[in-house]
Amino acid sequence: MEILIFLNKPFIVENSLVSDLNILKKHPYIALFIGIVGFITTPIQSQTPLQAPNSALVQGVNTPSTQAQSSRLYLDGLEALANESYEEALTLLLEAQKNNPNQSGISYALSEVYFGLNETNNALFYAHEALKAEPLNSWYRLQYANIRFAQGYYQEAVKEIELVLTNQPNHRDALLALVETHTQMGFLAEANTIIQERILNKKSTYQSSLQNYWDRRQWYLQLYRNYESLGDDEYAKITLISWSEDYPYDEEALELLNNDQSANARGTTETKSKSIELVQSTDSESTFSPGDFVGARDAIIWLNQRYQQIQKQIQNSNENLNQNSSSSLDLNNELLEKTLILNDKFPEQGEILNLLAELNYLLGNTQEAKYYFSEAVKSPGSREEKSEWFRKLGELQADDQESESALRSLSLSTRYNSNNAMAWAIYAIVLVQSNPANPDAKNAILKAVELEPNNPRILEKRGDFNEAIGNEQEAITWWKKALDLGVRTSILQQKISQYD
């Protein structure tokens, strides 16, 4: 599961040269591998930060034969890591570490491997070992920050990234990491400030002018989308104007600017009127035309309204809430197709991605649902929205026995919104299933009930929690409390009948 790997998330561009550069950026020491593959038995000299961490080297061996063996293991391990063959990389790098136990570069590589295996505690240990050896190494510190963020420690991640930028204010990947971290946490205003004041208003020191060209236009695009998500039309338009001035032949900038000008020309009243007309006519097949939607907000309003209408129609039918009936599937499939079209027109909109996940889940496509929830959490959205998206993602991961990924998602859900009772409840159950002795599990379920003591779903989850720890009688007590509130009657009766 991918929540946020800001070091391994290059901008998406269509130029193959830039893509090649990003492949090297994904694991910085791949550049080292390419540069020294012909000199395996020779002591390796340090590289620049753009090629690899200074100490991602194999030094300090006692004999030429030991040095050659260690170098070969190390380089083979890096190649396996580049190919995402994590188990193979782990075996090779651990063997290389036996010959060079104090080598920080091997520790750094091991941290990457464990992170790829979703073993964040081991990844943190080796990142810390590398950082202890070279506290000023920017790559090591960014890797450490990346892991801490993945574990849910937002403030600590920001602090570590800022330490890199203290020494290297124009460090490209550190700036990218800082923006991504704020964006992932829903702090779009903070992300925009960094983009404007510390990136677009300063000249990049990155060596490739081609990379800098694509970077700047992508920063403009992200800045525009952030303002759009914040509902700040004025600054969204200012961003478009600056973008088109810097890139007068950029088709995407020109198209967005033309759409904005067309909307203004029609007038605010007409635009609102059109939005209302679209929403009110959601049940008519003939009314759907992607061209009718000027902005993402219009599309989101229409889709949400249509989704609510379909679910109400299913509930009011004679099929007794059967989501798997042919007519229900047809209605949900129809909306899924339209949502996919609007997702293509308005990409990276969290609310649209969330709807795609919901519809796929209703249609039984759980893997697709997980994919779209994982995309939604990477998109702009309010903290409450992101909390719900992470909760739903974590719940699906737990259902697929992906315990570590589920715990990470659910932890982030509670951090985005500490009042999300359902997130606390599910987090408690997954925690206790992973480790029955974990004291945090009981604290989490108590927090959930404290937040919503009269919510039957929360009371049911309290019963599920007690069942997970082997206290069936206490589970029955809570299920009966939920049953008294008249929700999910058949499901609760079935749970109780197992032990009565």
PyMOL commands that set and color helices and strands:
alter all, ss='L'
color gray80, all
select helices_A, chain A and resi 6-8+16-26+29-39+64-82+86-99+104-116+120-133+138-150+154-167+172-184+188-200+209-230+233-246+251-266+268-280+285-287+290-292+296-316+326-345+350-362+366-376+383-399+403-416+421-434+439-451+456-468+472-483+489-497
alter helices_A, ss='H'
color red, helices_A
deselect
rebuild
show_as cartoon
